[in-house]
Amino acid sequence: MKYTDVYKLLNKKAEETEEVEMPEEAKATESEEIEATDDTETDDSDNTVIDMLRKILADEIVSYYAYFAGAKNIRGENFMDVKQEFEQHAEDERGHFEAIFGRLYQLGYNCQDMLKDVKSNCGYYWDVDTIEPKKAAEIAHEAEKKAVEAYQKLLVYISEQSPDKKDFVTQKLAKGHLETEQDHLQDMERLVEEF
């Protein structure tokens, strides 16, 4: 799937949602092609959204890797429960990464520079060697809290923009991802409590 297709899909879904009304100029048409260029003119609010999205993009790729590697290397009593959660969360995080990558591309950001000089908000700190289930769930719980905070900050920033500057597509994307991250946080809380 091309990133322009992701953009069209996101715009279509945002248009279909009753909660978020998009101004006509923000809607994409079927014939519209989005090109990424280095000389795209943006205002400060666009740059802030792009900077926030780049950090979240780093979070999502780090989270995908951590859940994927964690699922492969987790051992110990009751490890299958944590392994299954981690496998599902890895897929969710990969999907988030792809959608945010597509959104950044659509906003005109150079794909080669998306993660240049960006540090993840969440930072998982475990070796990919064997890890105990309780420790893995505790680490993931802390990282999910940071992911929820990052999406909340992005949504607050977007909501504070004037209607003519508001990025409705990113807002819709972030709302959906926030719900998933909140579910992940609850999953990790449950697992921590079970141990």
C-alpha positions as CSV (number, residue, x, y, z in Angstrom):
1,M,0.0,0.0,0.0
2,K,1.4,3.4,-1.0
3,Y,1.6,6.1,1.6
4,T,-0.7,8.3,-0.5
5,D,-3.3,5.5,-0.2
6,V,-2.9,5.6,3.6
7,Y,-3.5,9.3,3.5
8,K,-6.7,8.9,1.4
9,L,-7.9,6.1,3.7
10,L,-7.2,8.3,6.8
11,N,-9.0,11.3,5.3
12,K,-12.0,9.0,4.3
13,K,-12.3,7.6,7.8
14,A,-12.0,11.1,9.3
15,E,-14.7,12.4,7.0
16,E,-17.0,9.5,8.0
17,T,-16.6,10.2,11.7
18,E,-19.3,12.4,13.2
19,E,-17.2,13.6,16.1
20,V,-14.7,15.5,14.0
21,E,-15.8,17.9,11.3
22,M,-13.2,18.7,8.7
23,P,-13.2,21.9,6.7
24,E,-13.6,21.3,2.9
25,E,-10.0,22.4,2.2
26,A,-8.7,19.6,4.5
27,K,-10.5,16.8,2.6
28,A,-8.6,14.9,0.0
29,T,-10.2,14.0,-3.3
30,E,-9.6,10.7,-5.1
31,S,-7.5,12.3,-7.8
32,E,-5.3,14.2,-5.3
33,E,-1.7,12.9,-5.1
34,I,0.4,13.9,-2.1
35,E,4.1,14.5,-2.8
36,A,6.8,14.7,-0.1
37,T,9.2,17.5,-0.7
38,D,11.9,19.1,1.4
39,D,10.6,22.6,0.6
40,T,7.1,22.1,1.9
41,E,6.0,25.4,3.5
42,T,4.6,24.8,7.0
43,D,3.8,27.1,9.9
44,D,4.9,26.6,13.5
45,S,1.9,24.5,14.4
46,D,2.6,22.1,11.5
47,N,6.2,21.8,12.7
48,T,5.2,21.1,16.2
49,V,2.8,18.4,15.1
50,I,5.5,16.9,12.9
51,D,8.0,17.0,15.8
52,M,5.5,15.3,18.1
53,L,4.6,12.7,15.5
54,R,8.3,12.0,14.9
55,K,8.8,11.2,18.6
56,I,5.7,9.1,18.7
57,L,7.0,7.3,15.5
58,A,10.2,6.5,17.4
59,D,8.1,5.3,20.4
60,E,6.1,3.0,18.1
61,I,9.1,1.3,16.5
62,V,10.8,0.9,19.8
63,S,7.6,-0.6,21.3
64,Y,7.2,-2.9,18.4
65,Y,10.7,-4.2,18.7
66,A,10.4,-4.5,22.5
67,Y,7.2,-6.5,22.4
68,F,8.3,-8.6,19.5
69,A,11.7,-9.5,21.1
70,G,10.1,-9.9,24.5
71,A,7.5,-12.4,23.2
72,K,10.4,-14.4,21.6
73,N,12.6,-14.4,24.7
74,I,10.2,-14.5,27.7
75,R,10.6,-17.5,30.0
76,G,9.4,-18.5,33.4
77,E,6.2,-19.4,35.2
78,N,3.0,-18.4,33.4
79,F,5.1,-17.0,30.5
80,M,2.5,-17.9,27.9
81,D,0.0,-15.3,29.1
82,V,2.6,-12.5,28.8
83,K,3.9,-13.9,25.5
84,Q,0.4,-13.8,23.9
85,E,-0.2,-10.2,25.1
86,F,3.2,-9.2,23.8
87,E,2.6,-10.7,20.4
88,Q,-0.7,-8.9,20.0
89,H,0.7,-5.6,21.2
90,A,3.6,-6.0,18.8
91,E,1.2,-6.1,15.9
92,D,-0.7,-3.1,17.2
93,E,2.5,-1.1,17.6
94,R,3.6,-2.0,14.1
95,G,0.3,-0.8,12.7
96,H,0.6,2.4,14.6
97,F,4.1,2.9,13.2
98,E,2.9,2.4,9.6
99,A,0.0,4.8,10.0
100,I,2.2,7.5,11.6
101,F,4.9,7.0,9.0
102,G,2.2,7.4,6.3
103,R,0.9,10.6,8.0
104,L,4.3,12.1,8.2
105,Y,4.9,11.3,4.5
106,Q,1.5,12.9,3.7
107,L,2.5,16.0,5.6
108,G,5.5,16.3,3.4
109,Y,8.2,15.0,5.7
110,N,11.2,13.4,4.1
111,C,11.1,9.7,4.8
112,Q,14.9,9.4,5.1
113,D,14.9,11.9,8.0
114,M,11.9,10.7,9.9
115,L,13.9,9.2,12.8
116,K,17.0,11.3,12.5
117,D,18.0,12.9,15.8
118,V,14.8,11.6,17.5
119,K,14.7,10.0,20.9
120,S,11.9,7.7,21.9
121,N,9.6,8.9,24.8
122,C,9.0,5.4,26.1
123,G,12.4,3.7,26.1
124,Y,12.2,0.0,27.0
125,Y,15.2,-1.1,29.0
126,W,15.6,-4.8,28.8
127,D,18.0,-7.2,27.1
128,V,16.6,-9.3,24.4
129,D,17.9,-12.3,26.3
130,T,15.6,-14.2,28.6
131,I,13.4,-12.1,30.8
132,E,11.0,-13.0,33.5
133,P,7.3,-12.4,32.8
134,K,6.6,-10.1,35.8
135,K,9.6,-7.9,35.0
136,A,8.6,-7.7,31.4
137,A,5.1,-6.7,32.3
138,E,6.3,-4.0,34.7
139,I,8.7,-2.5,32.1
140,A,5.9,-2.5,29.4
141,H,3.5,-0.9,31.9
142,E,5.8,2.0,32.4
143,A,6.4,2.4,28.7
144,E,2.7,2.3,28.0
145,K,2.1,5.1,30.5
146,K,4.6,7.2,28.5
147,A,2.9,6.3,25.2
148,V,-0.5,7.4,26.6
149,E,1.0,10.7,27.8
150,A,2.6,11.3,24.4
151,Y,-0.7,10.8,22.5
152,Q,-2.6,12.9,25.1
153,K,-0.1,15.8,24.7
154,L,-0.5,15.6,20.9
155,L,-4.3,15.7,21.2
156,V,-4.2,18.6,23.6
157,Y,-1.9,20.6,21.3
158,I,-4.1,19.9,18.3
159,S,-7.3,20.8,20.2
160,E,-5.7,24.2,21.2
161,Q,-5.2,25.2,17.5
162,S,-7.7,27.5,15.8
163,P,-10.1,25.7,13.4
164,D,-8.2,26.8,10.3
165,K,-4.9,25.4,11.7
166,K,-6.3,22.2,13.2
167,D,-5.0,19.0,11.8
168,F,-8.2,16.9,11.8
169,V,-6.5,13.8,10.2
170,T,-3.8,13.6,12.8
171,Q,-6.3,14.2,15.5
172,K,-8.4,11.3,14.4
173,L,-5.4,9.1,14.0
174,A,-4.1,10.0,17.5
175,K,-7.5,9.4,19.1
176,G,-7.6,5.9,17.7
177,H,-4.0,5.1,18.8
178,L,-4.6,6.6,22.2
179,E,-7.5,4.1,22.8
180,T,-5.3,1.2,21.8
181,E,-2.5,2.4,24.1
182,Q,-4.9,2.8,27.0
183,D,-6.0,-0.8,26.4
184,H,-2.4,-1.9,26.4
185,L,-1.8,0.0,29.7
186,Q,-4.8,-1.9,31.2
187,D,-3.5,-5.2,29.9
188,M,-0.1,-4.6,31.5
189,E,-1.7,-3.4,34.8
190,R,-3.7,-6.7,34.9
191,L,-0.6,-8.8,34.2
192,V,1.4,-7.0,36.9
193,E,-1.4,-7.6,39.4
194,E,-1.6,-11.3,38.4
195,F,2.1,-11.8,39.4
